[in-house]
Amino acid sequence: MRNTNSIINEKNFTKADVVLVSAAYEKTASSRLGTVNGPKAIIDCLDKKLEFFDRKFKKETNSFVKISHKNLGNLNKLSPEGALSKIRNACKTLINKDKFVFLLGGEHAVSIGYFQALSKKYNSKDVTILQIDAHCDLRDSDADYSDHPSNLAHSAVMRRASELGFPIVQVGIRTYSKEEYAYFSNPKNKVKVYQWGHGKIPTTEEIIRNIKTKYLYITIDVDGFDSAHMPGTGTPVQGGLEWWYGIDLIEKAITKRVLVGADIVEVSPQRDSVLTEYGAAQLIYTIIANKFI
Ligand SMILES: [Mn+2]
């Protein structure tokens, strides 16, 4: 049934163009908690609070894209392996039906499940992951700071992606460990890092030129953006992407490459500010508009 009063306008997944998959999962977060509440806060904003009209395309995106929502429930009750297998299976089923899956976290670890599903449908070497993030997330595990080390930790998510064979382009990076530095400095690993606060900020065109594949996946850790825009997140770092720079980068990337999947993670709703969930919802709606226009 269509509901034109909401951006989430299609109840039936099988009829949808886009399926938003909520993955409320937070097991390995390293400082402030709360990302388990991210998906619901984002969905609430998408449901009733955003303007439908896209001022770039002069159209209401929800009048020509069918958008559905699948909630995987509270994944914190499961083991990390169990939670990731649930995410992987949900993504796999939907992408095999040619649905565009937009995964909502949760901590960044949720993306591993999606990457695993994606690597079964595409040759990973043909899909560049464009990562907006303050952190590289290239650790082999979180053993250097956790009492319960895991190689499925949020700080290891891009290392797992790299091992699956995906080329990676990281944007907004402003902190990393010695181990991560060694990993991305090795050209064999195919990780291109654009740092903020360390030399000149690149043009968006330069970043797009370094996406060498036809296919593109976008993973947005909201802490990649400046904390003025995205204050509600688990591991904030000052001085991130300016809002319109981020939008320009995303829009250009989708125009020049074929977007096959996306996720947005690490939204940790704050008591006194709804800025982060509004921003995340707007990014999702903008990505869908640019993909389906
Ligand atoms: Mn991060």
Boltz pocket constraint, residues with backbone or C-beta under 6 A from the ligand:
constraints:
  - pocket:
      binder: B
      contacts: [[A, 133], [A, 134], [A, 135], [A, 221], [A, 223], [A, 224], [A, 235], [A, 266]]
      max_distance: 6.0
